Structures are given as C-alpha cells and as structure tokens.
C-alpha cells in the first residue's frame, strides 16, 4: 500500500541521517513516521516505524525506550505472516 511505503521511505531517510551522524534528526524523523503510521492504522507501517525508531534509540543509549518500541513492533509483526522479520526483531530485542 502507498501509505505503508511512505512511512517506510521516511524511516529509510531517517536511517541515512543516522548513518551520517545526525542521530537527533534521525530520531525526530522516526517519531514523525511513528505518528503518521499510527494515524494510518497500518500494522506494517507501524511495525516498520517502531522498529526503526527502536534501533536508533538503542544506539543513542536510550535502552528503555528502545525496548518499548521494539516490543510494540514485535506485537504488530506477530499479527502478520512475516516470519523472517519477526525472527530478526526478536533477535534484536534479545540483544538489548
């Protein structure tokens, strides 16, 4: 769906900022993506936004926030049939 893709594009852009070293802007873009995904109500968009936000928060040292976001993404992914990403996220959550 186009709405899912717009959220996924936003978190990809956030990842690019993050890789450039601008983690503050990356986290802000992710938070905006989370808000948009929530408004859309799409489980795929929400899971993507929460997962990416979790990665960035973890890297910034905000482990509590990162775990909370990853758990939300995990619950959303658990509703679908994406076994590969579900396993990847469980691994990430376990390392936190």
Secondary structure, DSSP 8 states (H G I E B T S, - for coil): -HHHHHHHHHHHHHHHHHHHT-HHHHHHHHHHHHHHHHHHT-HHHHHHHHHHHHHHHHHTT-HHHHHHHHHHHHHHHHTSS-HHHHHHHHHHHHH-
